[in-house]
């Protein structure tokens, strides 16, 4: 009867599944580019995919580093 209300919070910013949609989009771009013969461009999308999978965030100031330039 006198139990206090439990604390609730969102554990991360990925709760709205935007991160998964973003990953699927990047992967689809990579596959489409590879299928069209643009292997160099597909490589850069793969770099972005690896960056995100390693747990790092997409920061515009680190774009060159993400792409390995």
C-alpha positions as CSV (number, residue, x, y, z in Angstrom):
1,X,0.0,0.0,0.0
2,X,2.8,2.4,0.8
3,X,5.1,1.5,-1.9
4,X,6.9,4.3,-3.6
5,X,6.6,5.0,-7.3
6,X,9.4,3.3,-9.3
7,X,11.9,5.4,-11.2
8,X,11.5,5.3,-15.0
9,X,13.7,6.7,-17.7
10,X,14.8,6.0,-21.2
11,X,18.1,4.1,-21.2
12,X,19.3,5.5,-24.4
13,X,18.5,7.7,-27.3
14,X,17.9,4.7,-29.6
15,X,14.5,3.8,-28.1
16,X,12.7,5.3,-31.1
17,X,14.5,2.8,-33.4
18,X,15.9,5.7,-35.5
19,X,19.4,4.2,-35.0
20,X,18.4,0.9,-36.6
21,X,16.6,2.7,-39.5
22,X,19.8,4.7,-40.0
23,X,21.9,1.6,-40.1
24,X,19.6,-0.1,-42.5
25,X,19.6,2.9,-44.8
26,X,23.4,3.1,-44.8
27,X,23.7,-0.6,-45.5
28,X,21.1,-0.4,-48.3
29,X,23.1,2.5,-49.8
30,X,26.3,0.4,-49.6
31,X,24.6,-2.6,-51.3
32,X,23.1,-0.4,-54.1
33,X,26.4,1.2,-54.8
34,X,28.2,-2.1,-55.0
35,X,25.5,-3.4,-57.3
36,X,25.9,-0.4,-59.6
37,X,29.7,-0.8,-59.7
38,X,30.6,2.1,-57.4
39,X,32.9,0.2,-55.2
40,X,34.8,3.2,-53.9
41,X,31.7,5.0,-52.8
42,X,30.3,1.8,-51.2
43,X,33.6,1.5,-49.2
44,X,32.9,4.9,-47.6
45,X,29.4,3.8,-46.6
46,X,30.9,0.7,-45.1
47,X,33.3,3.0,-43.1
48,X,30.3,4.9,-41.7
49,X,28.6,1.6,-40.9
50,X,31.6,0.3,-39.0
51,X,32.0,3.6,-37.1
52,X,28.4,3.5,-35.9
53,X,28.6,-0.2,-35.0
54,X,31.6,0.4,-32.8
55,X,29.4,2.6,-30.7
56,X,30.6,6.0,-31.8
57,X,28.2,8.8,-32.7
58,X,28.0,10.7,-35.9
59,X,29.6,14.1,-35.3
60,X,29.9,16.4,-38.4
61,X,33.2,17.7,-37.2
62,X,34.7,14.1,-37.4
63,X,33.4,13.4,-40.9
64,X,36.9,13.1,-42.5
65,X,38.0,10.8,-39.7
66,X,34.9,8.6,-40.0
67,X,35.6,8.2,-43.8
68,X,39.3,7.5,-43.2
69,X,40.5,10.6,-45.0
